[in-house]
Amino acid sequence: MDELESGVVHGEPKDMKPAIGVDVGATLAKLAIRDEAGALHFESLPAREIDRVGDRVADFNPTRVGLTGGGASSLSERFAGISALQNEFESWGKGARHLLDAESLLKESRNLLVSLGTGTSVLLMDGDATHRVGGTALGGGTVLGLSSALLGTTDFDEICALAARGDRTEVDLVVEDVYPAGENPLAGKATASAFAKLGSGIAGPGGKDPENLAAAIVGLVAENVGLICGGLSYASQVQEIVFAGSTLRDNPLVRNILSLVTTAMGRTPVFLPHAEFGGALGAVLMSDSNH
């Protein structure tokens, strides 16, 4: 198994029959498995290995399979009779709300939900309703693509480990590089231009170190996702921004940058437990509603 998180019970489902939700994205297929006791288990597998994903679902002999995500239809024929395709945005809203309510993480009923996966979708959760309000092509796929080009690796864990040790200011042009202290109201370490030191001839000796490049790649994505979501929060008139998605997994640098940017914009960051599995869990819960 590529990823397994220990099962926990969130509430007491009325129907304890084993059921599985599968969220098939561009990179990962996420599984939310509810066993006979009502405990939830989470796994993820490469989305490109769809037959393997189907085999894993079949291992649990589920009575119901909720399918969501762009690649979910490829499993519907295999599980005909027990599966149903669920709306992706509604699944994310349903699953995220369930996880957030279980730990009382929200103070308001209207929030932004940010699914930071291969790309990024931004949803408005308004009570039980969920709809898309924006997004960006920046996401985990951007991190992997730039890392492949600049670092020669697409190993996400390796990239995160490198980034955690790196210094973005060796690569990015920051405000204090441009303005003398006290001449600009922005923080000195605020990014003026991503990667600009590499093209301006002022990069230090560590400018092309893998750790610093990785930190700059991750920073480019996280900072701009945070800024876009902050702007959408003002347009949607919400205070809390819930960040979710596979890009957050074992990635403290992304979480830290998202927190800093969101807070600087006067908004409250919240991080979804089991961050990448909201859609899969929602597909399970929606399949309950359909029976």
C-alpha positions in Angstrom: 0.0 0.0 0.0 1.3 3.4 -0.9 -0.6 5.1 1.9 -2.5 3.9 4.9 -3.9 5.9 7.7 -5.2 4.1 10.8 -9.0 3.9 11.0 -10.9 6.1 13.3 -14.6 6.4 14.0 -16.2 9.7 13.2 -19.7 9.7 14.6 -21.8 6.5 14.6 -23.1 5.6 11.1 -26.6 4.1 11.2 -25.7 1.7 8.4 -22.7 -0.4 9.3 -22.4 -2.3 6.1 -18.9 -2.1 4.6 -18.8 0.7 2.0 -16.0 2.5 0.1 -15.6 5.9 -1.5 -13.1 6.3 -4.3 -11.9 9.7 -5.4 -9.8 9.3 -8.6 -7.8 12.4 -9.4 -5.1 13.2 -12.0 -2.3 11.8 -9.8 -3.8 9.8 -6.9 -6.8 7.6 -6.2 -8.0 8.1 -2.7 -10.0 5.5 -0.8 -12.2 6.0 2.2 -13.1 2.5 3.6 -15.8 2.1 6.2 -15.8 -1.3 7.8 -18.6 -3.3 9.5 -17.8 -1.6 12.9 -18.2 1.9 11.3 -14.4 2.7 11.5 -12.9 4.7 8.7 -9.6 3.8 7.0 -7.9 5.8 4.3 -5.6 4.7 1.6 -4.2 6.2 -1.6 -2.8 4.6 -4.8 -1.4 5.9 -8.1 -4.4 6.9 -10.3 -2.7 5.6 -13.4 -2.8 2.1 -11.9 -6.6 2.0 -12.1 -6.8 -1.9 -12.3 -4.8 -2.1 -9.1 -7.2 0.5 -7.5 -10.2 -1.7 -8.5 -8.5 -4.8 -7.1 -8.0 -3.0 -3.8 -11.6 -2.0 -3.7 -12.7 -5.5 -4.4 -10.5 -6.8 -1.5 -13.0 -5.3 0.9 -16.1 -6.9 -0.7 -18.1 -3.7 -0.2 -21.9 -3.5 -0.4 -21.6 0.0 -1.9 -19.0 2.0 -3.7 -19.3 5.8 -4.1 -17.2 7.1 -7.0 -16.1 10.6 -7.6 -13.3 12.5 -9.4 -12.3 12.8 -13.0 -11.2 9.2 -13.4 -14.0 7.6 -11.4 -16.1 6.5 -14.4 -13.4 4.0 -15.3 -14.4 1.9 -12.2 -18.2 2.2 -12.6 -18.5 -0.8 -15.0 -16.4 -3.1 -12.8 -18.6 -2.3 -9.8 -21.9 -2.1 -11.7 -24.9 -2.7 -9.4 -23.2 -1.5 -6.2 -21.6 1.8 -7.4 -22.8 5.3 -8.1 -21.0 8.3 -9.5 -21.2 11.3 -7.2 -20.7 15.0 -7.9 -17.1 15.8 -7.1 -17.7 19.2 -5.5 -20.6 18.0 -3.4 -18.5 15.0 -2.3 -15.7 17.2 -1.1 -18.1 19.4 0.7 -19.9 16.5 2.4 -16.7 14.7 3.4 -14.9 17.9 4.6 -17.9 19.0 6.6 -18.0 15.6 8.3 -14.3 15.6 9.3 -14.4 19.3 10.4 -17.6 18.8 12.5 -16.1 15.7 14.2 -13.3 17.9 15.7 -15.3 21.1 16.0 -12.8 23.0 13.9 -15.2 25.6 12.4 -16.8 28.6 14.0 -19.0 29.6 11.0 -21.3 27.8 8.6 -19.9 29.6 5.4 -16.3 28.8 4.6 -14.0 28.3 1.7 -12.7 24.8 1.0 -9.5 24.6 -0.9 -8.7 21.2 -2.6 -5.0 21.5 -3.3 -4.3 18.5 -5.4 -2.6 18.3 -8.8 -4.3 21.6 -9.5 -6.4 23.7 -7.0 -10.1 24.1 -6.8 -11.8 26.5 -4.4 -15.3 25.7 -3.2 -17.7 27.6 -1.1 -19.3 25.6 1.7 -22.6 27.3 2.7 -24.3 25.0 5.2 -25.0 21.7 3.4 -24.5 23.3 -0.1 -21.2 23.4 -1.9 -20.2 25.0 -5.2 -17.0 26.0 -7.0 -16.1 29.7 -6.8 -12.6 29.6 -8.4 -9.3 27.9 -8.5 -5.8 27.9 -10.2 -3.7 25.6 -12.3 -1.0 25.8 -9.7 -0.9 22.8 -7.4 1.0 19.6 -6.5 1.4 18.8 -10.2 3.2 22.1 -10.6 5.6 21.1 -7.8 6.3 17.8 -9.4 6.7 19.2 -12.9 9.1 22.0 -11.9 11.0 19.5 -9.6 11.4 17.1 -12.5 12.8 19.9 -14.7 15.0 21.6 -12.1 15.9 18.8 -9.6 15.6 15.6 -11.7 13.1 14.0 -9.3 9.3 13.5 -9.0 9.5 11.8 -5.6 7.1 14.0 -3.6 8.5 13.0 -0.2 12.1 13.8 -1.4 11.0 17.2 -2.7 9.3 18.0 0.6 12.3 16.9 2.6 14.6 19.1 0.4 12.3 22.1 0.7 12.1 21.8 4.5 15.9 22.3 4.6 16.1 25.1 1.9 16.1 28.8 1.9 13.9 30.5 -0.7 15.7 33.8 -0.4 18.7 32.3 -2.2 16.5 32.0 -5.3 13.6 34.5 -5.0 14.1 38.2 -5.0 12.6 39.6 -1.8 11.6 43.1 -0.9 14.7 43.9 1.2 16.8 43.1 -1.9 15.1 46.0 -3.7 14.3 48.6 -1.0 16.5 49.8 1.8 15.1 49.1 5.3 12.1 51.4 6.1 11.4 52.6 2.6 8.6 50.1 1.9 5.7 49.0 4.1 6.0 45.4 3.0 7.9 42.9 5.1 11.5 42.6 4.1 11.3 38.9 3.4 8.1 39.2 1.3 8.6 37.8 -2.2 9.1 40.5 -4.8 9.7 38.1 -7.7 9.9 34.3 -7.6 13.1 32.8 -9.0 14.3 36.2 -10.1 17.8 35.9 -8.5 18.6 33.1 -10.9 18.0 35.3 -13.9 19.4 38.5 -12.7 23.0 37.5 -11.9 22.6 38.3 -8.2 22.0 34.7 -6.9 24.4 33.7 -4.2 26.5 30.5 -4.3 23.6 28.5 -2.9 21.1 29.7 -5.6 21.1 26.4 -7.4 21.4 24.1 -4.4 18.6 21.4 -4.6 17.3 22.4 -1.2 16.9 26.0 -2.1 15.4 25.3 -5.5 12.9 22.9 -3.8 12.0 25.5 -1.2 11.4 28.1 -4.0 9.2 25.7 -6.0 7.1 24.9 -3.1 7.0 28.5 -2.0 5.9 29.7 -5.5 2.9 27.3 -5.4 1.9 27.8 -1.8 2.2 31.5 -1.7 0.2 32.1 -4.8 -2.5 29.6 -3.9 -2.8 31.4 -0.5 -3.1 34.8 -2.2 -5.7 33.6 -4.7 -7.8 32.0 -1.9 -7.5 35.1 0.2 -8.9 37.2 -2.6 -11.7 34.7 -3.1 -12.5 34.8 0.6 -13.1 38.5 0.3 -15.2 38.1 -2.8 -17.3 35.4 -1.1 -17.4 37.3 2.3 -16.1 34.4 4.4 -13.6 34.4 7.2 -12.4 30.8 7.4 -10.4 29.1 4.7 -10.1 25.3 5.0 -7.1 23.9 3.2 -7.2 20.3 2.1 -5.7 18.0 -0.6 -2.8 15.6 -1.2 -0.3 18.4 -1.5 -0.6 19.1 2.2 0.5 15.6 3.2 3.8 15.6 5.1 4.5 19.1 3.8 5.0 21.5 6.7 6.4 24.2 4.5 3.2 24.4 2.4 1.1 24.5 5.6 3.3 27.2 7.1 3.2 29.4 4.0 -0.5 29.0 3.6 -1.0 30.0 7.3 1.2 33.0 7.0 -0.4 34.3 3.8 -3.9 33.7 5.0 -3.3 35.3 8.4 -1.6 38.3 6.7 -4.8 38.8 4.6 -6.9 38.9 7.8 -8.4 35.4 7.3 -8.4 32.3 9.5 -6.6 29.2 8.1 -8.0 25.7 9.0 -6.4 22.5 7.9 -8.6 19.5 7.2 -7.8 16.3 9.1 -7.0 13.5 6.6 -6.4 16.3 4.1 -6.6 14.4 0.8 -9.6 12.1 1.6 -12.5 14.6 1.9 -13.8 13.7 -1.5 -13.6 9.9 -1.0 -15.3 10.2 2.4 -18.0 12.4 0.9 -18.6 9.8 -1.8 -19.3 7.2 0.9 -21.6 9.5 2.8 -23.5 10.4 -0.4 -23.9 6.7 -1.3 -25.5 6.3 2.1 -28.0 9.0 1.2 -28.8 7.2 -2.1 -29.8 4.0 -0.4 
